[in-house]
């Protein structure tokens, strides 16, 4: 490496994600235990017009790169992106926003998921290379204020635009809550890609190798035996 070549970023012990708890005693789904993520069958979303994500009201909220988010469900039914804990709630029992009325086909599928919803949002991610994306790799604080006798909150993705050269970059965590380089996994993101991630366990970020924004739905859901069986049926 030449003296002028910048070092590739890698999280260290002072990264904010390290402080997020990794193994509280909540119910966790067996289907997620092995890898911390599950890739489900690709969805046929050809019947859903792009207006259902392009015409939504987006908020300037940064997470994992140059992003904007259009809330479909939030803690109070407004176009709010902040963590539910800031309103004294765990990331569950969300209320659908006015954006949801503009996306009837998306919402039909989302409401068919047998789970208690937290944040449901459409992400608009601008293009970013691997080296750019890795600087935003993180774990999610999904379970703050979550009662210990309830289900662990995970996140589900549905890719709305066709980005076959883009991928979700995933790393498992070590005993110090830092990412394990050797555990790297890449989940491709073509149109209709459908996957669920324990995003509090796994470090993650979207690498978007394209020249247009990437759109996807991100759904926070509470783990339960019913959701576990629903996921298994879609693998």
RANORUR-V221066 format. One record per residue. N is the residue number from 1. RES is the residue in one small letter. OMEGA is omega in whole degrees, -180 to 180 (* if undefined). D_FIRST is the distance of its C-alpha to the first C-alpha in whole Angstrom. Layout:
BEGIN
N_RES_OMEGA_D_FIRST, N_RES_OMEGA_D_FIRST
END
This chain:
BEGIN
1_x_-180_0, 2_x_-178_4, 3_x_-178_7, 4_x_-179_8, 5_x_-179_6, 6_x_178_9, 7_x_177_9, 8_x_-180_11, 9_x_171_14, 10_x_-177_16, 11_x_178_20, 12_x_-171_21, 13_x_180_25, 14_x_178_26, 15_x_-175_25, 16_x_-178_29, 17_x_-176_29, 18_x_-177_29, 19_x_-179_32, 20_x_-179_34, 21_x_-176_36, 22_x_-173_35, 23_x_172_38, 24_x_-171_41, 25_x_180_45, 26_x_174_45, 27_x_176_46, 28_x_-175_43, 29_x_179_44, 30_x_-178_43, 31_x_-178_42, 32_x_-168_39, 33_x_-172_38, 34_x_-173_36, 35_x_-177_33, 36_x_175_34, 37_x_179_34, 38_x_174_37, 39_x_-180_36, 40_x_180_40, 41_x_178_41, 42_x_180_40, 43_x_171_43, 44_x_-180_45, 45_x_-177_45, 46_x_-179_46, 47_x_-177_49, 48_x_-179_47, 49_x_-179_47, 50_x_177_44, 51_x_-178_46, 52_x_172_46, 53_x_-179_43, 54_x_-175_42, 55_x_-180_46, 56_x_175_45, 57_x_-178_45, 58_x_178_41, 59_x_179_40, 60_x_-175_37, 61_x_-173_35, 62_x_177_31, 63_x_178_30, 64_x_179_27, 65_x_179_26, 66_x_-171_28, 67_x_166_31, 68_x_-177_35, 69_x_173_38, 70_x_-178_41, 71_x_171_43, 72_x_174_46, 73_x_-177_47, 74_x_-176_46, 75_x_-175_48, 76_x_178_51, 77_x_176_51, 78_x_178_49, 79_x_-175_46, 80_x_-178_44, 81_x_-174_40, 82_x_-179_40, 83_x_180_41, 84_x_-177_44, 85_x_178_44, 86_x_173_44, 87_x_176_48, 88_x_-179_49, 89_x_166_48, 90_x_-173_46, 91_x_-179_44, 92_x_175_47, 93_x_180_50, 94_x_178_49, 95_x_-178_51, 96_x_-175_51, 97_x_175_50, 98_x_176_51, 99_x_-177_48, 100_x_-180_50, 101_x_-179_53, 102_x_-177_51, 103_x_-173_49, 104_x_-179_52, 105_x_175_50, 106_x_-177_47, 107_x_178_49, 108_x_179_52, 109_x_-179_49, 110_x_-179_47, 111_x_177_51, 112_x_180_51, 113_x_-176_49, 114_x_-176_51, 115_x_171_49, 116_x_-176_49, 117_x_164_47, 118_x_178_45, 119_x_171_43, 120_x_-172_43, 121_x_168_41, 122_x_178_39, 123_x_170_36, 124_x_-176_34, 125_x_176_31, 126_x_-179_29, 127_x_174_26, 128_x_180_23, 129_x_177_19, 130_x_-177_18, 131_x_176_15, 132_x_-176_18, 133_x_-174_21, 134_x_178_19, 135_x_180_19, 136_x_180_23, 137_x_-173_23, 138_x_168_26, 139_x_-179_29, 140_x_177_33, 141_x_-172_36, 142_x_-165_38, 143_x_176_41, 144_x_-178_42, 145_x_-179_45, 146_x_179_46, 147_x_-173_49, 148_x_-178_48, 149_x_178_51, 150_x_-173_49, 151_x_177_47, 152_x_-179_43, 153_x_177_41, 154_x_-179_39, 155_x_-179_38, 156_x_179_38, 157_x_169_37, 158_x_-179_38, 159_x_-175_36, 160_x_179_39, 161_x_-172_37, 162_x_-178_35, 163_x_-174_31, 164_x_179_31, 165_x_177_27, 166_x_-177_27, 167_x_171_27, 168_x_-179_27, 169_x_-174_24, 170_x_174_26, 171_x_173_25, 172_x_-176_27, 173_x_177_28, 174_x_-176_28, 175_x_177_30, 176_x_180_29, 177_x_177_29, 178_x_-178_25, 179_x_178_23, 180_x_-176_23, 181_x_-175_20, 182_x_-179_21, 183_x_-173_24, 184_x_174_23, 185_x_179_25, 186_x_179_26, 187_x_-179_29, 188_x_-175_30, 189_x_171_31, 190_x_180_34, 191_x_179_37, 192_x_176_39, 193_x_-170_37, 194_x_-177_38, 195_x_-180_37, 196_x_-174_37, 197_x_168_35, 198_x_-170_35, 199_x_169_33, 200_x_176_34, 201_x_-172_32, 202_x_168_29, 203_x_-174_26, 204_x_173_26, 205_x_179_25, 206_x_173_26, 207_x_-174_23, 208_x_179_25, 209_x_-179_24, 210_x_178_27, 211_x_176_29, 212_x_179_32, 213_x_172_32, 214_x_177_32, 215_x_177_36, 216_x_172_36, 217_x_174_39, 218_x_-172_38, 219_x_173_41, 220_x_-178_41, 221_x_178_44, 222_x_176_45, 223_x_178_45, 224_x_175_48, 225_x_-180_50, 226_x_179_51, 227_x_178_48, 228_x_-180_46, 229_x_179_49, 230_x_178_48, 231_x_-179_44, 232_x_-178_45, 233_x_-177_48, 234_x_178_45, 235_x_*_43
END
